[in-house]
Amino acid sequence: QVQLVESGGGLVQAGGSLRLSCAASGRTFNRNAMGWFRQAPGKEREFVGGINWSAGSTWYSDSVKGRFAISRDTGKNTVYLQMDSLKPEDTAVYYCATRVGAIYRDWGQGTQVTVSS
C-alpha cells in the first residue's frame, strides 16, 4: 500500500506563487511516474501534469504549461508542484497520485489552493 501526503496549499493573490509537496511512503517500488491533478467545485478532476520517476521528464496540461513545474526528490520520495503566475481559475483541491503502468492511483487527501482576484 502507498500513502501520499500533500501539503503547501493556501490562499494567494492572482499572479502569486505556491509550491506544493507530495510525500510518498509504502510500496512505491512499482511506480513509474507521479502525477498532479486538481478538482474545482462542481467540476471533474483534471490532470495537471506528471513526472517520470526515474528519468525526471515532465509533461503538463495546456492550461498550466509554462506556469507550473513538477520536480521530484528521489531521496525524499517526494514530488513537488511549483505554481507561478497563479490565476483565480487555478483554485481547486490539488491531489497527487502514483502511476503504475498507465494507471494513476493511490491518491492523497488533497490540499486546497485558493487564488483571489
Salt bridges, closest charged atoms under 4 A:
GLU46 OE1 - ARG38 NE 2.80
ASP62 OD1 - LYS65 NZ 3.25
ASP90 OD1 - ARG38 NH1 2.85
ASP90 OD2 - ARG67 NH1 2.73
ASP106 OD2 - ARG105 NE 3.15
